Amino acid sequence: MNLLKQRTFNVDIVFVFTSLIVTTVLIITGFIYFKNKASTLELVKDCFQRQADAVIHKTDNYMKAARLTAEIATEVFNDDDLKLGLKTEPAAYLLKVIMTQKQIAFFYFGDEQGNFLQAGIIGDDIYIKHISRVDGKAYTVFDFYDKDLKVIRQETIADSKYDPRSRPWYIGAKTAGKTFWTEPYIFFENGKTGITVSCPVYNRDKSIRGIIAADITLDGLSEFIKKADIRDNGLAFMVDEKNLLLAFSDPSRMVATESGKIHRLTPEELKIPQVTEAVRKYKDNGNKLFSYEADNVSCLAYFARFPKEFGKEWRFVFVAPEDDFLGPMKNTLRMTLLLSLAVMMIAVIAAITLARQISKPIEKLAKEVLEVKNFNLENRPNISSHIHEIQTMDSAVKTMKNSLKAFRLYVPSVLVNQLIASGEDVTIGGRDRELTLFFSDIAGFTDISESIPPKELMMQLSDYFDQVTQIIESEKGTLDKFIGDAVMAFWGAPIVNEDHAVMACRAALRCRKAIDVLNRDWLNAGKYPFYTRIGLHSCYTVVGNMGSRQRMNYTVIGDGVNLASRLEGLNKLYKTSIIISKATHRYVQNIFVCRILDQIAVKGKSQSVVIYELLADKDSTDSAAMETLSRDFQAAYSSYLKREWSKAKEMFQTILKDFPEDNPAMIYVERCDKYIHNEPDESWSGISRVDTK
């Protein structure tokens, strides 16, 4: 421990320089890494989002085209003279649809009597199928076509067991009375994954005539995925709400056969580690974009939900090794580290050399100062150094010696020695006291200062400060300082004042009134008005003499000073003129009319603060109107905190009828509108976060 206390300046310089260099290199390198990583991840997220949006958009159009086709077809089958058969117009229409819309594998119509007409494509076979029911028996006839739509053969099944009325697509559309989507399933005819959209067809008396339906194969979704930019080692897939695969870059792997039955697989059943782990992590955290480890490989995953308007809770997923995106950045970081290490070694050597050049003359200066301490004022040879500051210090020590020599002529040497030996100085400090702090500022002063000649601005600002200063002093306040166009003052010190909050509020109201008069005069004279914002906060804080022995200032410091300044700035957000804290409000609520504004959490603060607008003195002529405004606003704000958005909005709008220029009411109408359309989550507590100073 003694060694640390008695270490030389040379050691300190080397240690400080080396620590500074190492710390700087580490901070810069770390900053570059994390900044680049964050930027890269943001670019990756944007890339994933664009790809996902493109695939989702294509999927929506893919499904929408089939739905529109089915809905349009209801008009074809709405004819009272409708006849079903292989050579009828409805059959030709169905055949035309499947030949032109590749995503529709089967297009068909079933009626309430169990008759059925279908056009379909299975492999190279193009056919029309007709099931008719006679005396309770179903007869099925097929016409098969070549690519030129010429009949090449016919087949007949004497007794068909198929009844469209029992199928989910028929029952679903009939029950819903509108367009109906089935869940994805494996088509019996071709073993492919698909989905069916069906629409009811009505008779003139609004009774069900039948159902028109289209079987949509989902192979096209896999084609969309193949065309997405998923990098060399990336994978993409699509799942439904049951976590079953809808699309994959290799569609053949989406299904499996067990006991002769084909069934769809989940992503985990693909047995691809990076897919399995991505799904597991997503179930745990629900994040859209995240990093994870799979088979000792760092990966990125992105889960995009289909929009609510799509009507299905489907998800589109990207997974890819992290190095596909971050690899170049990591290589750059390694090169940066090697270069930084080389620079750091050179800098350390330079620091050691420089430290020696600096420390030797400083050590000599230290000996000279010790001589002064012992009141040995004999002159010594000059200290040689190329450093200007050391030369200045050497000159200063010599000057000090000469001054002390002169001082010794007027003051006894013994007394001088005692003063030097004691090392004591004038005590500077303060004490804790409850005060009310006042901050004011001129709105838009920067723009005003750029528009007015400096001399004219100085005169106008002087008139402004005169008014504010007179009012503060007449209300027994202490003017602390002017900060540009801002005024800082406080009540409760140096003389203890139990009414500090009341007097501060009265001063604020008087300032607003006096400045309004000034502004009218200035406007009449063609000058710019000074619209003033004021913030008040009551708290325990330190007040006293602060500064140096040569110059001191009686002022306050503490966290409450910052909050008072923030309250002044919040006027800009709420378009008010005087904002007070809850701590001030509790002292003045029976003397002045105030209204609650909000509960805020300012930047740098973990706890929230309730803020109020100071409206008027209860003895003033407009107090009745302000009391009404305060009461109605409190009721509306209470409904707002209860998440009764519509009720609160209506109450704020009622306030605006009586006070059409009330800016806080306008702000809360906008907030209510926002939450009506976008309900906040359960963690919402009504606290507004203010991130600006």
N, C-alpha and C positions, 0 to 999 in steps of 0.2 A: 504493500500500500504506500509506504514511504517512497519507494522507487517511482511510483506513478506521480506522486506529488512533486518530486524533485527532478522529473525528466527535463531534458533540454529542449530549447525551441527548435533545434535542428530535427529532433525526433518527432516533435509535433507537426512540423511542416511536412516531413516525409509521410507521416501517417495520414495527415489531412489530405494531402495531394493524392496519395495512393488510394485512400478510401473514396475520395471524390471521383477519381477516374474510374475505379472499379464500379462504384455505384452508378455513375453516369452511363457507363457502357451497359451494365445490366438493365438499367431502367430503359435506356433507348432501345436495346435489343428486345427486351420484354414488351415494350410499347409497340415496336414495329411488328413483333410476332402477333400479339393479340389484336392489334389494329388491323393488320393484314388478314388475320384469320376471320375477324368479325366482318370485314369488307367482303372477303371471299365467300363466307357463308351467306352474306346478304345477297351477293350475286348468284350463288347457288340457289338460294330460296327463290329469287326472281326467275331464274332459269326454270326451276321445277314448276313454279306457279304458272309460267307461260305455257310450258308443255302440258301441264295438267288442264289448264283452261282450254287449250286447243283440243285435247282428247275429249274433255267433257262436252265441249261445244259440238264436236263431231258426233259424239254419242247421242246428244240431245237431238240433233238434226236427223240422225239415223233412225231414232225411235219415232220422232215427230212425223217423218215422212210416211211411215207405216200407219201411224194413228190417223193422219189426215186421209190416207187412202181408204181406211176402213170406214171413217165417218162419211166420206163422200159416197162410198158404195151403198150406204143406207138408202140414198135416193134412188139408186138403180133397183133395189129390191123393195121399194115402197109402192110399186105399181099394183093396182087392184087386179090386173089381168096377168100377174106374174105366173109364169110357168117354169117349172124346173125340169131340166132334161139335158142330155149330152149335146144336143144340137140347138139349144136355145140361146137367145141373146145374153142372159145372165151367165151362161157357161162360157161364151166367147169373151165376156168382160173379165171374168175371173182369170181366164187363160192369158189374156192380154196383160193383166196386172203382174202376174208372176214372171212373165217374160221381160218386163220392162223394169221391175223393181227387184234387184238382186237380193236385197235383204229379206224379202218375203219368200219363204220356202213353200208355204201352203196358204191358199186363200179360199175361204169356204163360207157357206151359208146353211144354217139349219133352221127349220120352222117348228111350230108348235105341234105339228102332226108327226114329227120325227123324220121328215124327209130331209135329205142332205145333198148338197152339191159342192164339190171341191175341185180346185185345180192345184196341181203340185208338180214339183220337180224333185226326183230322187236319182242322183247320179246323172246318167244320160237319159233317163226315162222322164218324159213329159206326158202328163195324163190329166184327164177329167174323170172324176168319179161321181156317180149319181146313185143315191140310195132312196128308193121309193118304198112306201108301205102300202100293202094291199091285203085286206082281211087279216090284219094283225101280223103279217109276215113282212120282213124286210128283204128286198131284192137289190143287189148291188151290180152296177154295170160300169165297166171301165172303157174309155177310149184312150189309146196310147198314140203319141204323135212323134214324128221325127223333128229335126231342127227347123225344117221348113213348115212345120205345123200341118203336116199331112198325116192322116190316120194310117197307122201301120198295122194295128191289130186291136181286137176287142176281147174283153174278158167279162165273164158273168159269175157272180156268186149267188147261189139260190137262196140261202138263208143267212143274212148278215146279223150278227149280234150287236153291232154298233148302233147306239142311240145317242144323237147329239144332245138331246135334252138332259142327259145325265152327266154331261161333261162340265168341269169347273168353269171353263170359259163361257158356256151357255148360262149356267146358273148364276155366275157372278154378274154378268151384264144384265140379266133379267132382274136380279134382286136389286142391283144398284140403280137401274133405270137410266144409266148413262154409260159412257165409255169406261171400260174395265180392263185392268191389266192383271194378268195372272202373275204368280211368282215364277222366277226362272225354273226350268225343268228340262229333262232330257227328252227330246222328241222321239216318239216310238218309231216313226217311219225311217229316220236316218241316223239316229243315235247322237245327234248334235245337241249342244246346249242352246236353248232358245227361250222365248217368252211370247205369250199370246196377248194380242189386244183385240177386244171384242166390243161391238156396239149394238144396241137394241134397234130393231126395225118395228115400227108401230103401224097398226091399221088405222083407218079413219076414226074409229071409235076409241082410239088411244089404247086399245088392247095390244098385247105383244103378238106380232106376226112371226118373228123369228130373230135370230142373231147372226150378224155378219162378223167374221173373225179372220185375223191374219196371224200366221205363225212366223215370227221373226227370228232368224238364226243370229246368234251373237258372234259368229266368226268375224264379222266386220270390225268388231271392237278390238279383236286381237290384231287385225291389220292396222288399226289406228295406233296401237301400242308399238308395233314394229317400226312404224315411221317416226316415232318420237325420238328425240335426242337423249338417249340414256347412257351415253358414253360406252367405251369398249367393254367394260366389265359390269355394267349396270343391268338391272332387271326392272321390269314394270309389270304390274298386274292390276286387275279390277275385281272387287268382291262386292257381294250384295249384303243386305242387312243381317243375313245368317252367317256371314263370313265364309261363303262358298264362292269359288272362283267363277267369274263371268268372262274374263279375258286374260290371256297370258301370251307372252311372245312365242310360246310353243303350245298351240291349242290342244295338241294330242295328249298333253300331260294333265289337262284339266279334269279328265274323267278317268275312272277305273272300273273294272268289271270284277264283281264278286258273286259267286254262286250263280253265274249266268246273268246277273243284273248289272246294268251300267248305273253308276252314281257319280255325282260331282264331288270334287275334292276341296278341302280347305287349303289355304296357302301353306299351313304347317305340314300338310300331308305331301307336299312336293319334296320334302326332305332336303331343302336347300338351306344350309345354316343361316346365311345372311337374311333370308326371308323369314324363317322361323323366329329368329331373335328379334327382328324388327317388329313383327306382329305382337310378340310377347311384351316388348317394351312399350309399344303403343297402347296396349291394354292397361299397362301400369300407370303411364303418365298422361296419355291423351294429347301429347304435343304434336303439332303438325310437322315440324322439322326437328330432328334430334340426331346426336351421334351415339354410337354403340359399338360394342366389340362382338365379333362373330368369328370363331375359328382363328383367334389371335389376329384378326384383321380389323382395323378401325373402319367403320362404315357410316354412311349418312342415309337417313330414311326421310321420306316426305309423304305424308298422308293428306290427300285432298278429298274433302267431302263434296258430293254433288249438291248443287243448290236446292233449297226447299221446293222451288218451283218445279223441279224435275219430278217430284212425287215419289221418289224412291231413295232410301238411305244407302246409296251405293258410295263406294270409296275407290279412288284411283291412287295407286301407291308406286313410288320410285324407291329403289334401294340401289346403292352403289358404293364401292370402296372409297373411303375418304381421300385416298391419294389420287384418285382420278381428278379431283378438284384442287386438293391442297398440296399435292406432290410438288409442283413447281415452286410454290411458296416456301415449303420446307427446305428445298434445295437452296433457295436464295437465303434463307435464314442461316443455314449451315455455313455458307460462304461469308455471310455477314459476321457470324461469330468468330470465324478464323481471322478475318480481317481486323475485327475489333480487338482480338487477343494480341495480334501483332502490334497494333497501334498502342494498346494499353502497356505493353512491355517497353516500348520506346518512350512513352510518356512517363513511366515510373522512373526510368533511368534519368530522364531530363529533370524530373522533380527532385531526385536526390542531389543532382548537381546544383540546381537552382537553390535548394534549401541550404546548402553549404554557403553559397554566396550571400544569401540573405541573413542567415543565423549568426555568422561571425560578427558583423558590425552591430547587430541587435544585442548580442551578448555584451559587447563593449558598452553600448548605451545603457544596458541594465546595470552595469557596474557604476556608470556615471550617476544614474538615478539613486542608487544606494548611497553614493557619496552625498547627494542632496539630502536624503533622508537623515543622514548623520550630521547634516548641516556643515559638511566639509565643502566649501564653495570655491576651492582653488581650481583654476582653469587647467584643462588637460589638452594634449595634442588633438588635432582634428581627426575624426573618424573617416577613413577613406571608404567610399562606396559609390557605385554608379547609380544606385536607386535613389530617385528623387525624394521619396518619402523618408528614407533614412537620413538623407542630408538635411531635410526639414526638421526631423526629430532632433538631430544633433544640434542644429541651430537653435531650436526651441529650448533644449536643455541648457545651452549656454546662456540664452536670454533669461531663462528662469533663474539661473545662478546669479546673473547680474542684478535681476529684479530683487532677489532675496537679499543680496548684499545691500542694496539701497533700502529695502524694507527693514533690515537689521539696524540701520541708522536711526529709525523712528520707534521701533518696538524692541524691548529687551530680548536679547538672544535666548534667554531661558524660556520666555513665553513662546517664542517662535518654535523652539524645539518641542515644547509640549504640544502645540497645535499640529506640528508635523507628525509627531509620534502617535498622537491619538487617532489620526486618520478619520475622525468623525466629520459628518456633513449635515447640512440642514435637512430635517425630516420632511419628506414629501409624502402625502397619502390622503386618505379620506375615511369616511365611516358609512355604514349601512343606514339608509333612511328611506322611509316610504315617500315617494314623490309621484307627481303626475307629469309626464313628459309630453312635450308639444313639438311637433314637426310640421312645417308648412312648406309648400313649394308652388311655383307658378307653372300652370299647365302650358306646354308648348313654348317654354322660354327660349329654347335654343333657336327655334324658327323666328321668334320675335327679335332676338338679338342680331340675327342675320339681316333683318329688314329695317333696323333703326340705326342711325349713326351712333357711334359709341358715346359721344358727349350727351346727346339727347336721351339715350337709354339710361345713362348714369343719373341724370336729373330725375327722370320718371321713376327709376328704381329707388332713389332717395326719398321721394314723396311716399312711395309705397312702404318702405321700411319705417319711415317716421310714424305712419298710422299704426302699423303693427306693433312697433316698439312702445309707443305711448299707451296702447291698450294693454299690452302685457304688463308693463310696469304699474299702470293704474289698478290692475287686478292682482297686484302683489306677486307677480311672477318674476323670475330671474332670467334675463336674456343671456343665453350661453354664447352663441356665435351666429354669424352669417356665413352660410356656405354657398357662395355664388348667389342664386336667387332664393335659396332656402333659408328658413329661420328656425333655430333650435332654442327652446326655452324649457324651463321647468318650474314647478311650484312645490314648496315644502322645504326649501333650503335656500340660503343659509339659515333663515328664520323658520322655526317649526310652524307649520300651518295645517291645522286639522281639516280645513276646508279646501285643501289643495285641488281636489278633483272638481269641486263645484266652481272654483274660481277659474280653473283652466278651461272648463266648458263654457263659462260665461265669456271669457276672453275670446274663445274660438268663434262664438256666435257674433260677438261685437266686431271681430275682425272681418267676418264675412259680410256683415252689414256695411261697415265702413268702406270696404273694398268695392262693394257694389256701387256705392255713391261715387267713389273715385273713378270706377270704370265708366259710369254714365257721363261724367265730366270729360273723361279722355275720349270717349267715342264722339261726343259733341265737338271736341276740338280736333277730330280726325286722327287721334292717336290709337295705338293698339291697347286693348284692355288686358289686365292681368287677372285671369281667372285662377283663383287660389284653391289648393287642396290642403286639408289639415288632417293630421292623425294624432290621437291622444291615447296614452296608455299609463295606468297607475301600477306601480310595483316597488318592491324594495330594491335599491341599487346603491352603488358606491358613489358618494359625492364628496368632493374636497379639492385640495390643491394638487395639481398634476402638472408636470413639465420638468424644468430644470431649475437650478438655483438662480440662473441668470434671468429666466423668464418662466413664469408659472401662469396657470389658468385654473380658475375655479370652475369645475365642470363635473359631468357625471359620466360614468362608464358602466357597462354591464349589458346583459342580454336584452333587458327591457328597452334599452335605447334602440337597438336594432329593430325590435318589434314595433315601436312607435313609428320609426321611419317606414317600415313595411306597410303599416296601416295608412300612412299618408299616401303611399304609392297605390294602394288598393282602390282609392277613389277613382283612379283612371279606369279600372276594370268595371266598377259598378256605376260609373258616371255620377258620383256623388261629390259632396264638397267637404264633409266632416265625418270621419269614421272614428269611433271609440271602441276600446276593448271592453270585454265583460268586467274586467277588474275595475275599470273606471265607471261603467254603467251601474254597478252595485252601489256606488256612493251617490249617484246623481239621479237615479230613476224616479225619485219622488219630487224632483225639482225641475227637471227638463223632460221634454217629450222626445223619446227615442224610439226607434223601431229596429227590430232585429233584421240583420242583413243576411248573415250566412254563418256557417261554421267552417273555418278554413284551416288548412295545414300549410304554413308557408315554407318556402325552400329552406332546408337546413334544420327544420324542426320536426320532431317525431310526434309531438302532441298537437292537437287541434286547438283553435282559439275561436270563441264565439265573438262576432263583431256586430256593432250596432251603428246606425246612422243617427247623429245628433241633429234633431229637426228644429226644435224651438224651445224657448223658455215657457214654462207652464203659465206664466203671467202675461205672456205676449198676446197680441190681438189675434194672431192666427193659430193659437194653441188648440182651439176646438177642432179645426180642420185637420191639424197635424195629429191630434189624438185619434180621430177617426181613421186616418191613414195608418197610424201605428197599430191600432186594434185590428183593422181588417187585414193588414199585411201579416200580423202574427197568426191569425186564424188560417189564412191561406198557406203560410209557411208550415204550420202544424200538419195540414193535410198533405203537403209536399213531403214532409218527413215520414208520413205514414204510407208513402208510395201511392197515394190516391191522386194519380196524375191528372185525370180528367177533371175531378172535382177542384183540385188546386188550380188548374189552368183557368177554369171558369171563374174562380174567386179572384185570381190576379187580373183577369180581363174586366171584371166588375170594378176593380180598383182603378183601372185605366179609363173607365168611363167618367169617373169623378176627377181623376188626376191623369189626364191623357199624356202628360210629358214625364211621368214617373218612370225613370230608367230601370230601377231594380225590378219593378213589376214586369216590364218588357223582357228583361233577362230571364225571369222565372217562367214566363210564358214560353219562351224558346226552350228552356230546359225541360218543361213539362212535355212539350211537343216531341222533343228528342226521346224522352223516356217512354212516351206512349208508343212510339214506333220502334224503340229499341230498349226493352225492359232491362235494367241493370241486374247483375246477379245478386245473390243473397248477401254478399259481403258489403253491399252498398249501405252506407250509414248516413248519407247526407253531407258528408264532409267534402268540401271542394279543395282540391290541391292547387296551390299557386306556386308555380316553379320559377316565376320571374321575380326579380327584386324590385 
